[in-house]
């Protein structure tokens, strides 16, 4: 009832299309609602059906996602669409078999689109349940997750026959997003205030129990040397292999790749970019080089294609956040002959140039969005 009175008017709440709900739930992971709305609307215009997404080139999919970060989400959406044919399964159990759909997303689609009594637990729901029921376990731990899912299942089982399971789940998520917030929860406005153990005992700040995050300054640094290979208004980009860090995204080539192409390189730095990932910091140094006489696919297995593209059109590709930021720097102020002072770090890793096969890190950098009307002309090798 509370959800019905106060729910926000969000575009994906105006439909019962399971595909549209699936896209929204994936986009909303680790991303603010206000950021997601325009991306969701453009995505649904570009890929209105499961089939449209499944048949789209991965480059187009990643380009539509550019700026949202955590690009594995886009790759999983694409892979999931290719695995299911024309439509999504109708039960939470079957949905969990789709690549990229976990228990939370399965519960959201099944309950909202199909009316199944399927529970879900995301960050907002975990905060509400952790406070209401005073769950003492770390909510990221196995015991904490078990307790949260157990409570969510009990609530779904107790739901009156006439009530909508999707509304219960969305109501819990809405409560966590707008009332039961991480700091300074609005307990006086909460419909569960009289039932909430944290409110009754004054433990709103202590619950839920969450692990301490590492400070960005304490993360190890991954240093990379990228090369701006330019001729006229064109530069060279290479594409990461689908698996691993920044899989499927285009970026500036490393100095190893540039040397393999026999490009003439000036090693004086012209730009820097720092970016915090989930488990490390990325520190990029940019140097310049001349366009090589020919483009050959790098032998490094971390890359699967190479292309030359107009600088003005590069933003229309699915490009890594670091390269997007470097492009913005160049467009704002083309490279000066006087390089800026280099940042220093005692924890720079020695293995800095290769395309990493690791998939454990995802970007948290938010870059300015670029126009994506059409794709640039680019021949790939």
Secondary structure, 3 states (H helix, E strand, C coil): CHHHHHCCCCHHHHCCCHHHHHHHHHHHCCCCHHHHHHHHHHHHHHCCCHHHHHHCCHHHHHHHHCCCCCCHHHHHHHHHHHHHCCCCCCCHHHHCCCCCCCHHHHHHHHHHHHCCCCCCCCHHHHHHHHHHCCCCCECCCHHHHHHHHHHHHHHHHCCCCCCCHHHHHHHHHHHHHHCCCCCCCCHHHCCCHHHCHHHHHCCCCCCCECCCCCCHHHCEEEEEEEEEEEECCEEEEEEECCCCCCCCCEECEEHHHHHHCCCCEEEEEEEEEEEEECCEEEEEEEEEEECCCCCCCCCCCCEEEEEEEEHHHHHHCCECHHHHHHHHHHHHCCCCCCCCCCCCCCCECCCCCCCCCCCCCCECCCCCCCCCCCCCCCCEC
